[in-house]
Amino acid sequence: MPIRPSNPNPLLNASKCSRLFQQWVFPLVSKCRKQGTLDVNDLYEPLPDCETAALTDKLEANWFAEIKRNPNNPSLIRATLCTMRWKPFLIGLILIPSEFFNIIQPLLLTFLMRFFEPCSTMPAWHAWLLVMSTIFIAFCSSVIVNYAFFVTNTLALQMRVAYSGLIFRKLLRLSSHAFNSISSGEITNLLSNDATQIEMALFFINYLWVCLQLCQVSYLCTSFDYSRRKHCYNFF
């Protein structure tokens, strides 16, 4: 079997700016554009954090600890949380500035629309400042969301690899009688369907912040409506 040449992952030595804007993957994209396709040897080596053995060992140790703690009803969710710790919630903290920008951007557009009202007294440089601020906020929000999705995908990949390794090790420990009682379709379903549910969970778990965002939007809308009414009453 031919030995695959070493191709270190450039993400290991990438700067913070390169990680944020995904510049470390540009050489691979450029090579694909020139060649028209990619070969297996063109792919980068996996990161040390995505090694199957280390991830499976960590999840397996937490699973065995959960069995000892609660032998009658062990919970895979608790074992998973012990493995991931606070990483999913830290990703949610990354998304907070993006959600804040999503609240600020409509307010800036509302102020910008006053420039186009008849007999508007807003200076032109105020309108240009609002336009540039809206574009800058949209750019920052897209960068933050893109980086958050990358981090979420990486964490989801790690947990999927750990689940697949745990299932594989469990199959190796089964007796021949127990192994014959399980169909290949059930094993395939575990690896291809059930193990991928962690990806969907990590994507949507941070939408629990929506309730906090709704409270902020409600407060801003109420205060903004109150200020407009007060301004109208003073005008009349």
C-alpha positions in Angstrom: 0.0 0.0 0.0 1.6 3.4 -1.0 2.4 5.7 1.9 0.7 9.0 1.8 3.2 11.9 1.8 3.1 14.2 4.7 0.9 17.3 4.3 0.8 19.3 7.5 -2.3 21.3 8.3 -1.6 25.0 7.8 -4.2 25.8 10.5 -1.7 24.8 13.1 0.6 27.8 12.3 -2.1 30.2 11.0 -2.3 33.6 12.6 -5.4 34.9 14.3 -6.3 37.0 11.2 -5.9 33.9 9.0 -8.1 31.8 11.3 -10.8 34.5 11.5 -11.0 35.0 7.7 -10.2 31.4 6.7 -7.1 32.5 4.8 -5.3 29.3 5.6 -7.5 27.3 3.2 -6.9 29.6 0.2 -3.9 27.5 -1.1 -6.1 24.4 -1.3 -8.9 26.3 -3.0 -6.4 27.8 -5.5 -4.9 24.4 -6.2 -8.3 23.0 -6.8 -9.1 25.8 -9.2 -5.9 25.2 -11.2 -6.1 21.4 -11.3 -9.9 21.2 -11.6 -10.0 18.5 -8.9 -8.3 17.4 -5.7 -6.4 14.2 -5.0 -6.3 12.5 -1.6 -2.6 13.5 -1.3 -3.7 17.2 -1.6 -5.8 17.1 1.5 -4.3 18.3 4.8 -3.6 16.0 7.7 -6.2 16.1 10.5 -5.6 18.3 13.5 -4.3 16.7 16.7 -7.6 17.7 18.3 -9.5 15.5 15.8 -7.5 12.3 16.3 -9.9 9.4 16.7 -8.0 7.6 19.4 -7.7 10.6 21.8 -11.4 11.6 21.3 -12.7 8.1 21.7 -10.6 7.5 24.9 -11.9 10.7 26.4 -15.6 9.9 25.7 -15.1 6.3 26.7 -13.6 7.3 30.1 -16.5 9.6 30.8 -19.0 6.9 29.7 -17.5 4.4 32.1 -17.5 7.0 34.9 -21.2 7.6 34.1 -21.9 3.9 34.3 -20.2 3.7 37.7 -22.1 6.8 38.9 -25.5 5.6 37.8 -25.4 1.9 36.7 -29.2 1.5 36.4 -29.7 4.5 34.1 -26.5 5.9 32.6 -26.9 9.0 30.5 -24.9 9.5 27.3 -25.9 13.2 27.4 -24.1 13.7 30.7 -21.0 11.8 29.4 -21.1 14.0 26.3 -21.3 17.2 28.4 -18.4 16.0 30.5 -16.4 15.5 27.3 -17.3 18.8 25.6 -17.5 20.8 28.9 -18.2 24.5 28.2 -17.2 24.6 24.5 -20.8 24.7 23.0 -21.7 27.6 25.3 -18.5 29.5 24.5 -19.5 29.3 20.9 -22.8 30.9 22.0 -20.8 33.7 23.5 -19.1 34.3 20.2 -22.6 34.7 18.6 -23.7 37.4 21.1 -22.0 40.3 19.3 -23.5 39.1 16.0 -27.0 39.1 17.6 -26.3 42.6 19.0 -25.3 43.8 15.5 -28.6 42.3 14.1 -30.5 44.5 16.6 -28.4 47.7 15.9 -28.6 47.4 12.1 -32.4 48.0 11.7 -32.2 50.9 14.1 -29.5 52.5 12.0 -31.6 52.0 8.9 -34.6 53.7 10.7 -32.5 56.7 11.5 -31.2 56.7 7.9 -34.7 56.8 6.5 -35.2 60.2 8.2 -32.7 61.7 5.7 -35.2 60.9 2.9 -38.2 62.5 4.6 -39.5 65.8 3.1 -37.9 68.9 4.6 -35.3 66.7 6.5 -32.7 68.7 8.4 -30.3 65.8 8.7 -26.8 66.7 7.3 -25.5 64.6 4.4 -22.5 63.5 6.4 -24.8 62.1 9.0 -26.5 60.0 6.4 -23.1 58.8 5.0 -22.0 57.9 8.5 -25.1 55.8 9.0 -24.6 54.1 5.6 -21.0 53.3 6.4 -22.0 52.1 9.9 -24.6 49.8 8.5 -22.2 48.3 6.0 -19.5 47.8 8.6 -22.0 46.1 11.0 -23.1 43.7 8.3 -19.5 42.9 7.5 -18.6 42.2 11.2 -21.7 40.1 11.7 -20.9 37.9 8.7 -17.3 37.4 9.9 -18.5 36.4 13.4 -21.2 34.0 12.1 -18.7 32.4 9.6 -16.2 31.8 12.3 -18.8 30.5 14.8 -20.0 28.0 12.1 -16.4 26.9 11.6 -15.9 26.3 15.3 -19.2 24.5 15.6 -18.4 22.3 12.7 -15.1 21.4 14.2 -16.6 20.5 17.6 -19.4 18.6 15.9 -16.8 16.6 13.9 -14.9 15.8 17.1 -18.0 14.4 18.8 -19.1 12.5 15.8 -15.7 10.9 15.5 -15.8 10.1 19.3 -19.3 8.5 18.9 -18.2 6.4 16.0 -15.1 5.2 17.8 -17.2 4.3 20.9 -19.6 2.3 18.8 -16.8 0.5 17.1 -15.1 -0.4 20.4 -18.5 -1.6 21.7 -18.9 -3.9 18.7 -15.5 -5.4 19.3 -16.4 -6.3 22.9 -19.7 -8.1 22.0 -19.9 -11.8 22.1 -20.6 -13.7 18.9 -24.2 -14.4 20.0 -24.9 -10.7 20.8 -23.1 -9.6 17.6 -25.3 -11.9 15.4 -28.4 -10.5 17.0 -27.6 -7.0 15.6 -28.2 -6.4 11.9 -25.8 -4.5 9.8 -28.5 -2.0 9.0 -28.7 -1.0 12.7 -25.0 -0.5 12.9 -25.1 1.6 9.7 -28.0 3.6 11.1 -26.0 4.3 14.3 -23.0 5.5 12.5 -24.7 7.5 9.7 -27.8 8.9 11.4 -27.7 8.8 15.2 -24.0 9.8 15.5 -24.7 12.9 13.2 -27.5 14.2 15.5 -24.8 15.9 17.6 -24.1 18.2 14.7 -27.7 19.4 14.5 -27.8 19.7 18.3 -24.7 22.0 18.4 -26.1 24.1 15.6 -29.4 24.8 17.3 -28.5 24.7 21.0 -27.3 28.3 20.9 -30.7 29.5 19.6 -31.7 29.3 23.2 -30.3 32.8 23.3 -33.2 33.9 21.2 -35.4 34.5 24.3 -32.7 37.0 25.6 -32.6 38.6 22.1 -36.4 38.9 22.1 -36.3 40.7 25.5 -33.7 43.1 24.1 -35.7 43.8 21.0 -38.9 44.3 22.9 -37.2 46.8 25.2 -35.6 48.7 22.4 -38.9 48.8 20.4 -40.8 50.0 23.4 -38.3 52.7 24.3 -38.0 53.8 20.7 -41.8 54.0 20.2 -42.1 56.0 23.5 -39.4 58.5 22.4 -41.2 59.0 19.0 -44.6 59.6 20.7 -43.0 62.0 23.1 -41.4 63.9 20.2 -44.7 64.1 18.4 -46.5 65.4 21.5 -43.9 68.1 22.0 -44.2 69.0 18.3 -47.9 69.6 18.6 
